[in-house]
């Protein structure tokens, strides 16, 4: 897989559409940080590491609200062919109203754009989830 973040997010979306309780995801430090951010935002119930011999995987438990998955859809913004960097003062109005959650990677770690705005940092806009 060329882009681990895209693979991570699309696997979460597919698992939620298939109404799975949990799913196996590829491990990387970035994926784990994104998973912990999604747990804080309420899209995932938990995320754990699992070792199979040499290989480490992440197990994500998807959050449900009265039998409906919390994850509705995902839009990947930064791709390997085109990285999108965003200064924090250019947050879209939909994000400010709370309709979507955008995940951004900054010099201070992976966080939502709301947290980045509070800290006053910008970075690479990875994806939007709602």
N, C-alpha and C positions, 0 to 999 in steps of 0.2 A: 504494500500500500504506500502510495506516495505522500499522502497527507493524513497524518494520524488524527488530527482534530476533526476533519470532515468525516472520517470513518467512525470516530467515537460518537459524534452527534447524530449521524444518520442511523447508526445501530440503535441508539436510544429512541429515536423517532419510530423506527420500524417495530421495535419491541413494544412501544406504547400502543401503536396501531393494532398490533396483534394481541393486545391485552395480556402480555406476559407480566409476571410478577417481578422477575429479575432477569438480567441479561449479562453475558460475558463480554467484556470490552478489552481492547489492547491496552497494555500498561505503558505509560510514560509519565514522567514527573508533571508535564503539562496537562495530560489527561486527568491525572489525579487531582491537580489543583482546580481544573474545570469542574470535575465531579463534586468536590467539596463546596465550590461556589454554588452549584445547582442544588446541593443539599440545603445550604443556607437559604436559598430562594424558594424552596419548597417543591421543586420539580422532581427531586429524588428523595426517597426516605433515608437511604444510607448507601455508602460506597465502601467496599472492603477489598483488600488485596488477597489474592490466592496464588500459591506457588504450585506449579506442576513440573517437577523436576527442575530444569533450567529456566523454564518459562514462567513469567509472572503475568497474571491477568487481573483485571478489576471486575468485581461483581457489583453491579448497580441495581438497587431495588427501586423500582419506579413508583412514584406517588400516585394515588388514586383519590378522587373526590366523588363519593357515592357511585362507585363502580365505573366512573369515567376517568380516563387518564388525564393528569394535569397537563402533560405535554401534548399540545394540539398540533403544532407545526414548527419547523425550523428553517431558517434561511442562512446559508453559509455566505459570508461576505468576503473574507480574505481567503485567497486560494494560493497555491504555490506559484502560479503564473502571474498573479496580480495581488500584491499585498496592499491592504487599505489601512492607512494610518490616519487617525482622527485626533485633532486637538479637542480638548474637552469642551470648548465653547460652541462646538458644532453638533450638539446632540439634537436629534430630530424631535419634533413635538410629540410623536407617539410614545417615545421613550419617557418623556417628561410626564405624560399623563398616566404612565404605568400600564399601558396596554401590552407592551412587549418588554422583554428584558434582553439587553445586549451585553455580551460578555466581551471584555477587553483585556488584553495582556499589556501590562505596564512595567515600568522599571521597579515598581513596588509589589509586583505579583499579579495574579489573575483576579479580576473583580468585575462587578457590574459597572455600567457607566454611571449609575447613581453614586456608587461609592467613589469612583474615580473623580467625579465632579466635586464631591466633598473634600477629597484629598488634593484636588487641583492638578491632576496629572492626566496626560493623554497617552495614547499607545495604539497598538494594532487591534482593530476591531475584528474579532474572530467570527461571531455569528449572533443572530437574533433568535430568540426562542419565545414562544407563547403557547 
